[in-house]
Every structure is written in C-alpha cells, then in structure tokens.
C-alpha cells in the first residue's frame, strides 16, 4: 500500500484499542452501526446506553472528549435536516414553545440525530485509533473488492496533493491582488476550478504511466499481512455484542 500516511483524524497512542488489528475494528464498527440502526426509536434509553458504550471505548483508547466532539461537527448538515423535519412533516401536531410541530417529525428528527450521531462517533473513534494505511489493509483482509481498495488508497495518497495545489493557486491569485467579493468574481473561481481539474487529470495520467513502467498490472501487492487472534476478536466484538443485547431488550420492552 505504500508508506504510512498520517491524517489529522488519527490520534497516535498505545492503548488496547490502538493495538487491535484493523479488520477487527472495522467489523466491530460496522456491526455496531447496524445494531444502532435496527434499534426502535421509541427505546430512547437504549441510545443513551450506546453513547455510554462509545464513551467507555473512547476512555479506553485515551481519546479526549474535545477531540471527539470537534470531529463530530461533520454531521452538522444532517442536524440541520433533522431540525426541519418537525416543521415540514405531516400528521398529528403538538404545540411546543408556541410552535406547531409534527409528532412524526419529532420522532423522525430524534431518530436521525440519535442514530446518525452514534454512527459518526463510532466512525471517528475508528479513524482516531487506526492509521489510514492500516484501515486499507483491514479492508483488504476483509476481502473488499481490490479495485475499491485501490481507489481508496489513491484518494488518500493524492488528496493532500490536490489540496496543496489548490493552496498554491489561491496564493498565486492573492499575490496578484485578487479577492473574491461578489458574483462577478465567480468566473475567475470557475476558471481556477477548471485549471485544477486539468492539472489533477494530467498528474493522474503521469502517475498511471509511471506505475505501468514499473510493472503495474491492475492489482497492488500486499506488503503486510494482518492477522487477529481469538482474544483480539473477542475484545473487538465486545462492543457490538453488548449493543445487540441492548437492542433486543429495547424491542422486547
């Protein structure tokens, strides 16, 4: 997969969570998310238990609450969508603080916020305790289609390259006195976006030719095998198994 690639989402550490093989953590997060989605929305207490489980994992991984909360801001667009649901949904209405809100919309907003936040939090914890290169190796170990793994690998590797190119173009515009202040400047920004696309496409072609010249035949070599013991699988699956017990209790009550 190439050399390690540190990312700002990753928080270096030596906790038991960090030491778990990546494919066990990927399986645990996926299973936990499925259990959370399958939980009935009326079992509000269950989502509180799920949050406590994730808090316990974060404490075990030594991931600070502030670090986790800052990265949860990525779900702000979903929060905005959930806030609108009680106002636009139809059905029975209820008055809250002088506003007429839909009961089904309120339940839908809670459902989106609770399950979405828990899923994002679990994903952030995964990214915080697992290097990107290890995640790719874990996906490979789980037999994800090789083409998808390669696409993810190249996206991670060259995402920062494209971002750096955007930064240089912005500095070049500003050094010539350009400042985007209104609609009339959108044409310049559109031309910059087009130039960035062409540069990225040309760079991709050069990289592809360089890979072919080095013997690339459509598949990347596996340079590291990741294995897990039964104990490590047990530790990783403790989270989704506990969550499953809570989910079943939520359906039965």
C-alpha positions as CSV (number, residue, x, y, z in Angstrom):
1,X,0.0,0.0,0.0
2,X,2.9,2.3,0.3
3,X,4.3,4.2,3.2
4,X,2.2,5.2,6.2
5,X,0.1,8.3,5.8
6,X,-0.7,10.1,8.9
7,X,-4.0,12.0,9.0
8,X,-5.4,14.7,11.3
9,X,-8.2,12.4,12.3
10,X,-5.7,9.9,13.7
11,X,-4.5,10.3,17.3
12,X,-1.3,8.4,17.9
13,X,-1.4,6.2,21.0
14,X,-0.6,2.8,22.5
15,X,-3.9,1.9,24.0
16,X,-5.6,-1.6,23.8
17,X,-7.9,-0.1,21.1
18,X,-5.0,1.1,19.0
19,X,-3.3,-2.3,19.2
20,X,-6.4,-4.2,17.8
21,X,-6.0,-5.4,14.2
22,X,-7.8,-3.0,11.8
23,X,-10.1,-5.6,10.3
24,X,-11.5,-6.5,13.7
25,X,-12.2,-2.8,14.4
26,X,-13.8,-2.3,11.0
27,X,-16.1,-5.3,11.7
28,X,-17.0,-4.1,15.2
29,X,-17.9,-0.6,14.0
30,X,-20.0,-1.9,11.1
31,X,-21.8,-4.4,13.3
32,X,-22.4,-1.7,16.0
33,X,-23.8,0.7,13.4
34,X,-26.2,-2.0,12.1
35,X,-27.4,-2.7,15.6
36,X,-27.9,1.0,16.3
37,X,-29.9,1.5,13.1
38,X,-32.0,-1.6,14.0
39,X,-32.9,-0.2,17.4
40,X,-36.6,1.0,17.7
41,X,-36.7,4.8,18.0
42,X,-39.1,4.5,20.9
43,X,-36.4,2.9,23.1
44,X,-34.8,6.2,23.9
45,X,-32.9,4.8,26.8
46,X,-31.1,2.4,24.5
47,X,-29.4,5.2,22.7
48,X,-28.1,6.6,26.0
49,X,-26.6,3.2,26.7
50,X,-24.9,3.2,23.3
51,X,-23.5,6.6,24.0
52,X,-22.1,5.3,27.3
53,X,-20.5,2.3,25.5
54,X,-18.8,4.6,23.0
55,X,-17.6,6.8,25.9
56,X,-16.1,3.8,27.5
57,X,-14.3,2.9,24.3
58,X,-13.0,6.5,24.0
59,X,-11.8,6.4,27.5
60,X,-10.0,3.1,26.9
61,X,-8.5,4.5,23.8
62,X,-7.5,7.7,25.6
63,X,-9.2,9.9,23.0
64,X,-10.2,13.2,24.7
65,X,-13.8,14.3,24.6
66,X,-12.9,17.6,22.9
67,X,-11.0,15.8,20.1
68,X,-14.1,13.6,19.5
69,X,-16.6,16.4,19.7
70,X,-14.8,18.7,17.3
71,X,-14.8,15.9,14.7
72,X,-18.5,15.3,15.2
73,X,-19.1,18.7,13.6
74,X,-19.1,16.9,10.2
75,X,-22.7,15.9,10.8
76,X,-24.0,19.5,11.0
77,X,-25.8,19.2,7.7
78,X,-27.7,16.2,9.0
79,X,-28.6,18.1,12.1
80,X,-30.0,21.0,10.0
81,X,-32.1,18.4,8.1
82,X,-33.4,16.9,11.3
83,X,-34.3,20.3,12.7
84,X,-36.6,20.9,9.7
85,X,-38.5,17.6,10.0
86,X,-40.9,18.6,12.8
87,X,-41.9,21.7,10.7
88,X,-42.5,20.1,7.4
89,X,-43.8,16.6,8.3
90,X,-47.5,15.9,8.2
91,X,-49.8,14.1,10.6
92,X,-50.7,14.8,14.3
93,X,-49.5,18.1,15.6
94,X,-48.3,19.2,19.0
95,X,-47.5,22.7,20.4
96,X,-44.0,23.2,21.7
97,X,-43.0,26.7,22.9
98,X,-45.8,28.2,20.8
99,X,-44.8,26.3,17.6
100,X,-46.9,23.7,15.9
101,X,-44.8,20.7,15.3
102,X,-45.5,17.3,13.8
103,X,-45.3,14.3,16.2
104,X,-44.0,12.0,13.5
105,X,-41.5,14.8,12.5
106,X,-40.2,15.0,16.1
107,X,-39.7,11.2,16.2
108,X,-38.0,11.3,12.8
109,X,-35.7,14.1,13.9
110,X,-34.8,12.2,17.1
111,X,-34.2,9.1,15.0
112,X,-31.9,10.8,12.6
113,X,-30.0,12.7,15.3
114,X,-29.5,9.7,17.7
115,X,-28.6,7.1,15.1
116,X,-26.6,9.5,12.9
117,X,-24.6,10.9,15.9
118,X,-23.8,7.4,17.2
119,X,-22.7,6.2,13.8
120,X,-20.5,9.2,13.2
121,X,-19.0,8.9,16.7
122,X,-18.1,5.2,16.1
123,X,-16.5,6.1,12.8
124,X,-14.5,8.9,14.4
125,X,-13.3,6.6,17.1
126,X,-12.2,4.1,14.4
127,X,-10.3,6.8,12.5
128,X,-8.8,8.1,15.7
129,X,-7.3,4.8,16.7
130,X,-6.4,3.3,13.3
131,X,-3.9,4.7,10.7
132,X,-5.3,5.1,7.2
133,X,-2.8,2.6,5.8
134,X,-3.9,0.1,8.4
135,X,-7.6,0.7,7.5
136,X,-6.8,-0.1,3.9
137,X,-5.0,-3.3,4.9
138,X,-8.0,-4.2,7.1
139,X,-10.4,-3.7,4.1
140,X,-8.1,-5.9,2.1
141,X,-8.1,-8.5,4.8
142,X,-11.9,-8.5,4.8
143,X,-11.9,-9.3,1.1
144,X,-13.3,-5.9,-0.1
145,X,-13.1,-5.8,-3.9
146,X,-9.4,-4.9,-4.7
147,X,-10.4,-2.1,-7.1
148,X,-12.3,-0.3,-4.4
149,X,-9.3,-0.6,-2.0
150,X,-7.0,0.8,-4.7
151,X,-9.4,3.7,-5.4
152,X,-9.5,4.5,-1.6
153,X,-5.7,4.2,-1.5
154,X,-5.1,6.6,-4.3
155,X,-7.7,9.0,-2.9
156,X,-6.0,9.1,0.4
157,X,-2.5,9.4,-1.1
158,X,-3.3,12.2,-3.6
159,X,-6.0,14.1,-1.7
160,X,-3.3,16.1,0.1
161,X,-1.5,16.7,-3.3
162,X,-4.6,18.2,-4.8
163,X,-5.3,20.3,-1.7
164,X,-1.7,21.6,-1.8
165,X,-2.2,22.5,-5.5
166,X,-5.4,24.4,-4.6
167,X,-3.4,26.3,-1.9
168,X,-0.7,27.3,-4.4
169,X,-3.3,28.6,-6.8
170,X,-5.0,30.6,-4.1
171,X,-1.7,32.2,-3.1
172,X,-1.0,33.0,-6.7
173,X,-4.4,34.7,-7.1
174,X,-3.9,36.7,-3.9
175,X,-0.4,37.7,-4.8
176,X,-1.9,39.4,-7.9
177,X,-4.4,41.3,-5.8
178,X,-7.5,39.1,-6.4
179,X,-10.2,38.8,-3.7
180,X,-13.5,37.1,-4.3
181,X,-16.0,39.6,-3.1
182,X,-19.1,39.0,-5.2
183,X,-20.8,37.3,-8.1
184,X,-18.6,39.0,-10.7
185,X,-15.6,37.1,-9.4
186,X,-17.2,33.7,-9.8
187,X,-15.8,33.5,-13.3
188,X,-12.3,33.6,-12.0
189,X,-13.0,30.9,-9.4
190,X,-14.7,28.7,-12.1
191,X,-11.6,29.0,-14.3
192,X,-9.4,28.1,-11.3
193,X,-11.5,25.0,-10.7
194,X,-11.2,24.0,-14.4
195,X,-7.4,24.5,-14.3
196,X,-7.2,22.4,-11.1
197,X,-9.2,19.6,-12.8
198,X,-6.9,19.6,-15.8
199,X,-3.8,19.6,-13.6
200,X,-5.1,16.8,-11.5
201,X,-6.1,14.8,-14.6
202,X,-2.7,15.2,-16.1
203,X,-1.0,14.3,-12.9
204,X,-3.1,11.1,-12.7
205,X,-2.0,10.2,-16.2
206,X,1.6,10.7,-15.3
207,X,1.2,8.6,-12.2
208,X,-0.5,5.8,-14.2
209,X,2.2,5.7,-16.8
210,X,4.9,5.6,-14.1
211,X,3.1,2.7,-12.4
212,X,2.8,0.8,-15.7
213,X,6.5,1.3,-16.4
214,X,7.2,-0.3,-13.0
215,X,5.1,-3.4,-13.8
216,X,1.7,-2.4,-12.5
217,X,-0.9,-4.9,-13.9
218,X,-4.1,-3.8,-12.2
219,X,-3.5,-5.0,-8.6
220,X,-1.4,-3.7,-5.8
221,X,1.0,-6.1,-4.0
222,X,0.2,-7.0,-0.4
223,X,3.2,-5.9,1.6
224,X,1.8,-6.7,5.1
225,X,-0.5,-9.5,6.3
226,X,-2.7,-8.6,9.2
227,X,-4.0,-11.4,11.4
228,X,-6.0,-11.5,14.6
229,X,-6.2,-13.9,17.5
230,X,-9.5,-15.2,19.0
231,X,-8.8,-12.9,22.1
232,X,-8.5,-9.9,19.8
233,X,-11.7,-10.7,18.0
234,X,-13.4,-11.1,21.4
235,X,-12.2,-7.7,22.6
236,X,-13.3,-6.0,19.3
237,X,-16.7,-7.7,19.2
238,X,-17.5,-6.9,22.8
239,X,-18.9,-3.5,21.7
240,X,-21.4,-4.7,19.1
241,X,-22.4,-7.8,21.1
242,X,-23.3,-5.7,24.1
243,X,-25.1,-3.3,21.8
244,X,-27.0,-6.2,20.4
245,X,-28.2,-7.2,23.8
246,X,-29.4,-3.7,24.5
247,X,-31.2,-3.7,21.1
248,X,-33.0,-6.9,21.8
249,X,-34.0,-5.6,25.2
250,X,-35.3,-2.5,23.5
251,X,-37.5,-4.5,21.2
252,X,-38.9,-6.7,24.0
253,X,-39.8,-3.8,26.4
